[in-house]
Amino acid sequence: QSALTQPPSASGSPGQSVTISCSGTSSDVGNYNYVSWYQQHPGKAPKVIIYEVSERPSGVPDRFSGSKSGNTASLTVSGLLAEDEADYYCSSYTNRNNFYVFGTGTKVTVL
Amino acid sequence: EVQVVESGGDLIQPGGSLRLSCAASGFTVSSNYMSWVRQAPGKGLEWVSVTYRGGGTSYADSVKGRFTISRDNSMNTVYLQMNSLRADDTAVYYCARAPVTSSGVLTNMDVWGQGTTVTVSS
């Protein structure tokens, strides 16, 4: 099962912005606008923060935004807060056998 | 309150079997796609399986032929039967509700449980 590719880590100071990339293929990210992003704090369950590339669920701050270009999706966290320090995973529907695929995950550190 | 609660995780020997349960409340599993996702210690998320509204199923290649997902609509519960367990099945297993489009494309997972831990070791 081929995971989507994310950088292992990203960091920024409070108030700054950080952008995380998510690289896929034409079988997933490139051909479907069903990319979602999940935030996971240590020992906790994942929480969806972006779905369908750029939609935010109710209650998710607008500091979180998503976009996509070609086979690569991106998550931007603006105005970093200490509470944003967490692991972030992208995911996408895939037309390959595996139906659904997650990214490799990115640990965001707030300096 | 909309939530799912997993149970059934345990320490099991290689080659053994285990059944996980996912009890939903605040919504009906029969009207939704329901999925299992796992996370090995210190590793990322891995999609495992999904059950469709109509009763169909899909599996990750890593578990195909060994795991079976099912649902009991009367109990509003989803199950994951895991057979021929291996050490690399060791993980926290999460159950999640999976909204889909009208054509059955999974768009995200919006309700997650707290997870249940499966450890495969002799």
Interface residues (C-beta under 8 A of the other chain):
Chain A: Q1 A3 Y32 Y34 S36 Y38 Q40 A45 P46 K47 V48 Y51 E52 P57 D87 Y89 S91 Y93 N97 N98 F99 Y100 V101 F102 G103 T104 G105
Chain B: S35 V37 G44 L45 E46 W47 V50 S58 A60 D61 S62 Y94 P99 T101 V105 L106 T107 N108 M109 D110 W112 G113 Q114 G115
